[in-house]
Each structure stands twice: as structure tokens, then as C-alpha cells.
């Protein structure tokens, strides 16, 4: 599994969100992006575990 698999998972979540919230244009764009990125992410041969730190940026919560 690629160490970048999380990108596909996040895109899938965003696509689901757009679908649930009737954001068809956003869903279509995200789907096209996911389709373009899938082959690139899948060809990464990262079999070794990766130790990484992810910075989280504090952002004010707003209601869409």
C-alpha cells in the first residue's frame, strides 16, 4: 500500500460530502481529480512504514 493512500481516502470523503450536500459540480471536479491521481498514487511502491508528523492548522469553524 502506498504511503500516500490517505489522499485517496480524503478525496473519497470529500466526494461523499459533496454528494450528500447536493454539490454536483464540486463532486464532479473531485471525482475527476481522484481519477487522475489514482494511477500516480498507486504506482508509488512504498512498502516500508513511514514515521511522520502532520501539522494541524487551527481554523475557525463556520457553518456551510
N, C-alpha and C positions, 0 to 999 in steps of 0.2 A: 504494500500500500504506500502511496506517495505521502511524503510528509506535508504535502500541500492539499491533501484531501479535504481539509476543513473548509477550503474555499468553495468547493462544490456543495458542501453541506449548508454553508451560509447562503449561497445563491438559491438553493432549493427552498430554504426557509423564507427568503425574500420573495420568491416566486409564489409560494403558498400564501403569504401575507397579501400580496397584490391581488391574487385571485379572490381571496375571502373579502377583500375590501373593494372589489369591482374596479380595480385599476388596470384595465385591459392593456392599455398602451405600455405601462410600466412592466406588466407581466410579460408582454411580447418582447420588449427590449432585453429584459433579464434572461428570458429563455434563449434568445439569440446569443447573448453573451456566454451563457453557460454552455451552449452547444459549441461555440468557438473555442472555449477554454478547455473543455473536456479532453480533447486529444493531447493538448500540451501538458496538462496536469497528469494524465495517465502515463505519458512516456517517461516521466521522472522515475528513475529507479533508485528510490531512497529506502532501502530495506533496514538501515540502521536507525535505532531510535534517536530522536533529536531532543536535546535538552534546550529549552528556550524560555524566554520571559516575554510576556505580552503586556505592553503598557496599556492601561485603560485610561481613556480621557474622560474626565467629568464633564457632562453636558447637562444643561437644564432640560427637564422633561417637559414636553409640550404635548398637547392633545391634537391629533390629526383631524 
